[in-house]
Amino acid sequence: MKRALIGLLLWAASCWAAGPVYVVLWFDTEDYVEPAADDAALRIAKDLTAEGVRATFKVVGEKARVLESRGRRDVIAALSQHAIGYHSNWHSVHPTPAEYLLRFGFVDGAAEFERREAGGVADVKRVFGRQPVCYGQPGSSWAPQAAPALRRLGIQVYLDEGDQVGIDNQPFWYGGLLHVYNMGKNQFRAQLNAGAEDTAANRRFDETALHLEAAGGGLISIYYHPTEFVTTEFWDAVNFSHGANPERADWHTPRRRTPEESERCYGVLRRFVQHMKARPGVRFVTAEDLRTLYAEPAPKALDPRAVAERLSRGIGFGDVGGAMLSPAEMLTALLEGKPRMVDGPSAAGRTTYARETIPAAAFARAVADTRDFVRRFDRLPDQVFVGAESLSLADFAATLAGSIGHAEDVRLVRGNVEFTRYFATDGRRSFNWVIHPEGFDGGPLLDLARLQGWTLKPARLAGK
Ligand SMILES: [Zn+2]
C-alpha cells in the first residue's frame, strides 16, 4: 500500500514536471518533373488539415512556378493552410548551392547566393501570397554563406537535416538564424515501406517524447517529400545525378507507385500523426511557431566583468547573467555595452604581434578600431591591428577580456576557441549527395562554417 502510494506520488510528480514536446513536421515540396507529386502534396496537406495538424511545406521556386502554370490553385490553397517555407530555386539543377559557393568566400558568396535565390523566394511569395518563413538546402548542398543572404531575404529559420553543424540534437542559433538541424536521435520518421503502419516508429516516438519530457521539454523533427508517396525513385536522381545537367526536353519522370501503394503510404503517415497527436502534452508546430517558441529575450546591458570572465575561460557560447550568448555576442557586449548578433569573421586572421604586452594607449586604439569595423560591417574582423602588427580575432577577444578592470599595459592572451567541435570535419561525407559530382568535397565550406562558430549558441525555449 505504502509502496503503491509512493509510486503514485512519483508518477504525479513526473506528470507535473513533464516538459512540453513539440513536433515540427515538414515536407520538402520539390518535384517539378512528375505532375503526380502535385496531387501528393494536395492529399497530404488536406489529410493533415483534417487531423487538425499544421505542417511546414518547403517549396522549391520552380515547383511554385509549375503549380501556377499547371493551374493547380487547389494545391496552392491546400498548402496555404500550413506554413510555407523555401527550398531553393532549382534544387538539383547544377550548379547547386554548395557547388557554386565552394568557389566563393563568405561575403561575396552571400551576395552570390542572394543573386541566385532571390527570384525563387519572390516566386514562392507571389504564388502563395506570403513570405516563406524558413529555408533548407537541397540534399546536402549546405553552405554557411546562405545565412546572411537569407536574413536579407527576410527568412529567419533554417529547417532541414545535415551534419555540418549542430548542438546536442536540439535547435540552435547560427548565423543569426534559428536552426532546426542535425537533430540526431530527435529526428526520425515512420517508414513508408513498412506496411500499413510503422509500429517501431510509434515506439520510438513514445521513447523520445518521454526522454524530452523528463529533460524539461524539446523538439522532434520529422520530414518527408510529397513525391515519395507517388514514386519509387527520386525525381532528381533520375535526371541530375553526379553533376548531370540535361536540358528540360530530356528530363525523365521517375517510376511511379501504384495508386494502392500511394494510398497505403498516405495511411502510414496518417496513423503516425494520429499516434503522436494522442500523447498528452504533444504539440505540432510549424517553422513559424518555432520563432515564437524559441524567441530570444531582448538584449540587456551586461556586467563587462561577467562577460570577460566567461570569455577568459574559453571562446564558446555560454550563460552570462541568465542570458545565453554566442562568443560574437560576448565580444559585442564588451565593445558596445550590449550583446548583438553580428557575423563571424570572413577568414582566419593571424597574430603577428610578438611582444608579451601591449601599451594601454595602443590597445585602446585597437579596441576603438574594432568597434568601428563591427558597427560598419555588422561582422567581426578577421584580425585586429596594433600598429603594423595584428592579433587574430580569438587572441584579440581573449586579450580584451583579460584587460577588463586593468588600467596598465595589456597582457597578450592567446584565445582558446571551443566551438570547433560542433562542426563536421569530413567534407566528402557531409556533402555526400547523389546529385553532387563524384568525389565532391565541401571541406572549404566547412572551414568557412567554423569561422561562423562565433555566432553559435543553443536555442532556449522561451520562458525556460
Ligand atoms: Zn530537397
Boltz pocket constraint, residues with backbone or C-beta under 6 A from the ligand:
constraints:
  - pocket:
      binder: B
      contacts: [[A, 28], [A, 30], [A, 87], [A, 91], [A, 137], [A, 138], [A, 139]]
      max_distance: 6.0
